[in-house]
């Protein structure tokens, strides 16, 4: 194995670039009973950064995001999101984060507008009518605002889920396979929205789509067996090394 690749696989924390860290993770480990899911994870993501998180099923990607979003407590280590400890300030953090996943988290028997109004009330969104109008127009669903969500295609549901996640203007967005179920037009809408809001948000995206993940990211990470197998700034990205580690660890090729 090349020396540089071997050094990356030691799971050492990369030097910090000096920008204000929106997310800080130090020595994070998670156990479920005797099963170790994450082991000594450490990284920092600057405000406005975009981390694309790759890895095989069972690598610990979803568990990491659940910890950062206050849904699961760590077994060891420290976590800071937007300057707050998720387990001392869980309510405050939840007001600062949004989630877009392969599950749209929508009420099928409510209309598009009713779904957004419900979430707007839950988050205490100011000027909610104007915000709903703005987002439905951005995701190109204004003409379906009064239709029940159960009548939507999967791609339309995902576009509405994007509006739901952005409704309260979160500072941190977690994206769990967000391209799943999107047709090419919906992908264009989604990525255009990301471009529009990118300066005001910090992103962590779980993805198996190498092309889109590397195109969007400012940092790339591969998790394998609960450890960091690769972590680099995009500006310094060694694509040959990334592809080799991805091939070995994610695809399981020799």
Secondary structure, 3 states (H helix, E strand, C coil): CCHHHHHHCCCCCCCCCCCCEEEEEEEEEEEECCEEEEEEEEEEEECCCEEEEECCCCCCHHHHHHHHCCCCCCCEEEEEECCECCCCCHHHHHCCEEEEECCCCCCCCCEHHHHHHHHHHHHCCCCHHHHHHHHHHHCCCHHHCCCEHHHCCHHHHHHHHHHHHHCCCCCEEEEECCCCCCCHHHHHHHHHHHHHHHHHCEEEEECCCHHHHHHHCCEEEEEECCEEEEEEEHHHCCHHHHHHHHHHHHCCCC
